[in-house]
Amino acid sequence: MSRPYSTLQRYFQRILPSLIFFIIIWESLVKLNIIDKAIFPSLGSVASALYLWFSSGEMARDIIASSWRVALGLVIGTFLGIAVGFLTGRIKFTNILLGPIIQMIRSLPPVAIIPLIIIWFGIGDTAKIFSISFAVFFPNWINTHIGAENIPITYLWCAKLFKANKVKIFLRVMLPASAQHIIAGIRTGIPIAFIMVYVSELAGASSGLGYQISISHLAYRIDKMIAALIVLGFLGGISDYLITSVIKNIFPWTKLQDNRL
């Protein structure tokens, strides 16, 4: 059994109880007429919409379009957030220079600047990727900043005692010591990336899950809207699980504090 397959299998085993519970509640609300089927379709209707969407080939197109935007925006925002977080966390002058400005910008809702991003970059993929990167940057920055700022000084003294150079100190001391905070930042950034790809695809997109939800809303296809939301949520969940699993294999000692994955 290949390792990616076993990882996916563990994920499905993990979510199965929650999934069964959710399906029971969903069907009970519909079958007992607690919720109007016109505004909350049955599971069968949503499954049918999923099948038709898949068989038409549009699902693959939409998933690929949204996934690569999320992936690129997540990589850029995460890398910059971690890099700047170490700079402000370890260099006092950099923190004085950049810290207050980043804190002020961090208070802005990322969704609120999308009109400005469209003016700057247009309605193409560049604007969408920038908006995702912008939103993902801040949770990665603050978590890395806190982790880098609170590295025990004894770790650095020991590294210097063994005459380790700056590169080794960063790779073997600072990065591992901040790993828990970095993982927290990455995991916080993943759902934000999926939120932003949805919002960014509402304007000027011709493909993607956000686009599909938007046109389904205009056509009053609630079953297809929910189907697209399910796919969006599933992609977010599996992305979090896979990325966290990879990171925890790179930093295996973090499993000692959290062995739920």
C-alpha positions as CSV (number, residue, x, y, z in Angstrom):
1,M,0.0,0.0,0.0
2,S,1.5,3.3,-1.0
3,R,2.0,6.0,1.6
4,P,-0.3,8.7,0.0
5,Y,-3.1,6.1,-0.2
6,S,-2.7,5.1,3.4
7,T,-2.7,8.8,4.4
8,L,-6.0,9.4,2.6
9,Q,-7.4,6.2,4.1
10,R,-6.6,7.4,7.6
11,Y,-8.2,10.7,6.8
12,F,-11.5,9.1,5.7
13,Q,-11.5,6.8,8.7
14,R,-11.0,9.9,10.9
15,I,-13.9,11.9,9.4
16,L,-16.3,8.9,9.0
17,P,-18.1,9.2,12.4
18,S,-18.6,12.9,11.9
19,L,-19.8,12.4,8.4
20,I,-22.4,9.7,9.4
21,F,-23.6,11.9,12.2
22,F,-24.0,14.9,9.9
23,I,-25.9,12.8,7.3
24,I,-28.3,11.5,9.9
25,I,-29.1,15.1,11.1
26,W,-29.4,16.3,7.5
27,E,-31.8,13.6,6.4
28,S,-33.8,13.9,9.6
29,L,-34.4,17.6,9.2
30,V,-35.6,17.1,5.6
31,K,-37.7,13.9,6.1
32,L,-39.5,15.3,9.2
33,N,-40.2,18.6,7.2
34,I,-38.5,20.6,9.9
35,I,-36.8,22.5,7.0
36,D,-38.4,23.4,3.7
37,K,-37.0,21.3,0.9
38,A,-37.2,24.3,-1.4
39,I,-34.4,26.0,0.6
40,F,-32.6,23.0,2.0
41,P,-32.7,20.0,-0.5
42,S,-32.3,16.4,0.5
43,L,-29.1,14.5,0.5
44,G,-30.3,12.6,-2.6
45,S,-30.8,15.9,-4.5
46,V,-27.4,17.1,-3.6
47,A,-25.8,13.8,-4.5
48,S,-27.6,13.9,-7.9
49,A,-26.3,17.4,-8.5
50,L,-22.8,16.2,-7.6
51,Y,-23.0,13.4,-10.1
52,L,-24.3,15.6,-12.9
53,W,-21.6,18.2,-12.2
54,F,-19.0,15.5,-12.2
55,S,-20.2,13.7,-15.4
56,S,-20.3,17.0,-17.3
57,G,-16.6,17.5,-16.7
58,E,-17.1,20.9,-15.1
59,M,-16.3,19.6,-11.6
60,A,-12.7,18.6,-12.6
61,R,-12.3,22.0,-14.3
62,D,-13.5,23.9,-11.3
63,I,-11.5,21.9,-8.8
64,I,-8.3,22.3,-10.8
65,A,-8.9,26.1,-11.3
66,S,-9.5,26.7,-7.6
67,S,-6.8,24.3,-6.3
68,W,-3.9,25.8,-8.2
69,R,-5.0,29.3,-7.2
70,V,-5.1,28.2,-3.5
71,A,-1.8,26.3,-3.8
72,L,0.1,29.2,-5.3
73,G,-1.4,31.8,-3.0
74,L,-0.8,29.5,0.0
75,V,2.8,28.9,-0.9
76,I,3.6,32.6,-1.5
77,G,1.7,33.8,1.6
78,T,3.1,31.1,3.9
79,F,6.7,31.6,2.7
80,L,6.6,35.4,3.1
81,G,4.8,35.2,6.5
82,I,7.4,32.7,7.9
83,A,10.3,34.7,6.6
84,V,9.1,38.1,7.9
85,G,8.0,36.4,11.1
86,F,11.6,35.3,11.8
87,L,12.9,38.7,10.9
88,T,10.6,40.6,13.3
89,G,10.8,37.9,15.9
90,R,14.6,37.8,16.1
91,I,15.8,41.2,15.0
92,K,14.7,44.1,17.2
93,F,15.2,46.8,14.6
94,T,13.1,45.0,12.0
95,N,10.3,44.5,14.5
96,I,10.4,48.2,15.3
97,L,10.4,49.1,11.6
98,L,7.8,46.6,10.3
99,G,5.9,45.3,13.4
100,P,3.5,48.2,13.9
101,I,2.6,48.5,10.2
102,I,1.9,44.8,9.8
103,Q,-0.2,44.9,12.9
104,M,-2.3,47.7,11.5
105,I,-2.8,46.1,8.1
106,R,-3.6,42.7,9.8
107,S,-6.7,44.4,11.3
108,L,-8.1,44.9,7.8
109,P,-10.6,42.3,6.7
110,P,-8.9,40.6,3.6
111,V,-12.3,40.6,1.8
112,A,-12.5,44.4,2.2
113,I,-9.5,45.0,0.0
114,I,-10.6,42.8,-2.9
115,P,-12.1,45.9,-4.8
116,L,-8.8,47.6,-4.4
117,I,-6.9,44.5,-5.6
118,I,-9.1,44.4,-8.7
119,I,-8.2,48.0,-9.5
120,W,-4.5,47.2,-9.1
121,F,-4.4,43.8,-10.8
122,G,-7.6,43.5,-12.8
123,I,-9.9,40.5,-12.6
124,G,-7.4,37.8,-13.7
125,D,-5.7,35.1,-11.8
126,T,-3.0,37.5,-10.5
127,A,-5.6,39.4,-8.4
128,K,-7.0,36.1,-7.0
129,I,-3.6,34.7,-6.1
130,F,-2.5,38.1,-4.6
131,S,-5.7,38.2,-2.4
132,I,-5.1,34.7,-1.1
133,S,-1.4,35.4,-0.4
134,F,-2.3,38.6,1.4
135,A,-4.8,36.9,3.7
136,V,-2.5,33.9,4.4
137,F,0.5,36.0,5.2
138,F,-0.8,37.4,8.5
139,P,-1.5,34.2,10.5
140,N,1.8,32.8,9.4
141,W,3.6,35.9,10.3
142,I,2.1,36.3,13.8
143,N,2.6,32.7,14.7
144,T,6.2,32.5,13.4
145,H,6.9,35.9,15.1
146,I,5.7,34.6,18.5
147,G,7.6,31.3,18.0
148,A,10.9,33.0,17.0
149,E,10.6,35.6,19.7
150,N,10.2,32.9,22.4
151,I,13.0,30.6,21.5
152,P,14.8,29.7,24.8
153,I,18.1,31.6,24.9
154,T,19.8,28.5,26.3
155,Y,19.3,26.8,22.9
156,L,21.2,29.6,21.1
157,W,23.9,29.6,23.8
158,C,24.5,25.9,23.3
159,A,24.7,26.3,19.5
160,K,27.2,29.1,19.8
161,L,29.2,27.1,22.3
162,F,29.6,24.4,19.7
163,K,30.7,27.1,17.2
164,A,27.7,26.6,14.9
165,N,27.4,29.1,12.1
166,K,24.3,31.2,11.5
167,V,22.9,28.9,8.9
168,K,23.2,25.9,11.2
169,I,21.7,27.8,14.1
170,F,18.7,28.7,12.0
171,L,18.1,25.3,10.5
172,R,18.9,23.2,13.6
173,V,17.9,25.4,16.4
174,M,15.6,28.3,15.5
175,L,13.4,26.5,12.9
176,P,12.8,23.3,15.0
177,A,12.2,25.4,18.2
178,S,9.5,27.4,16.3
179,A,8.0,24.4,14.5
180,Q,4.8,24.2,16.7
181,H,4.0,27.9,16.0
182,I,4.8,27.6,12.3
183,I,2.5,24.6,12.0
184,A,-0.3,26.5,13.8
185,G,0.2,29.4,11.3
186,I,0.0,27.1,8.3
187,R,-3.1,25.4,9.6
188,T,-4.8,28.7,10.3
189,G,-3.8,29.9,6.8
190,I,-5.3,26.9,4.9
191,P,-9.0,27.6,5.6
192,I,-8.4,31.3,5.0
193,A,-7.0,30.5,1.6
194,F,-10.1,28.6,0.7
195,I,-12.3,31.4,1.9
196,M,-10.4,33.9,-0.2
197,V,-10.5,31.7,-3.3
198,Y,-14.2,31.6,-3.1
199,V,-14.6,35.3,-2.6
200,S,-12.1,36.2,-5.3
201,E,-13.8,33.9,-7.8
202,L,-17.1,35.8,-7.4
203,A,-15.7,38.6,-9.6
204,G,-14.4,38.0,-13.1
205,A,-13.9,34.2,-13.0
206,S,-15.1,31.7,-15.6
207,S,-14.2,28.6,-13.6
208,G,-13.6,27.6,-10.0
209,L,-15.7,26.5,-7.1
210,G,-16.6,30.1,-6.1
211,Y,-17.7,30.8,-9.7
212,Q,-19.8,27.6,-9.6
213,I,-21.5,28.6,-6.4
214,S,-22.2,32.1,-7.8
215,I,-23.9,31.0,-11.0
216,S,-25.8,28.3,-9.1
217,H,-27.1,31.0,-6.8
218,L,-28.3,33.1,-9.8
219,A,-30.1,30.0,-11.2
220,Y,-31.5,29.2,-7.8
221,R,-29.8,25.8,-7.9
222,I,-29.5,25.3,-4.1
223,D,-28.6,21.6,-4.6
224,K,-25.6,22.5,-6.7
225,M,-24.6,25.3,-4.4
226,I,-24.5,22.9,-1.5
227,A,-22.6,20.4,-3.7
228,A,-20.0,22.9,-4.5
229,L,-19.7,24.0,-0.8
230,I,-19.2,20.3,0.1
231,V,-16.4,19.9,-2.4
232,L,-14.8,23.2,-1.2
233,G,-15.0,22.0,2.4
234,F,-13.6,18.6,1.6
235,L,-10.7,20.1,-0.3
236,G,-9.9,22.4,2.7
237,G,-10.1,19.5,5.1
238,I,-7.9,17.1,3.1
239,S,-5.4,19.9,2.4
240,D,-5.1,20.6,6.2
241,Y,-4.6,16.9,6.9
242,L,-2.1,16.2,4.2
243,I,0.0,19.3,4.8
244,T,0.0,18.7,8.5
245,S,1.1,15.1,8.0
246,V,4.0,16.1,5.8
247,I,5.2,18.8,8.2
248,K,5.0,16.5,11.2
249,N,7.1,14.0,9.3
250,I,9.7,16.7,8.7
251,F,9.5,17.7,12.4
252,P,8.7,14.4,14.0
253,W,9.2,15.7,17.6
254,T,6.0,17.8,17.2
255,K,4.0,14.5,17.4
256,L,5.0,14.2,21.0
257,Q,2.6,17.1,21.8
258,D,-0.2,16.3,19.4
259,N,-0.7,12.6,18.4
260,R,-4.2,13.0,17.1
261,L,-3.0,12.9,13.4
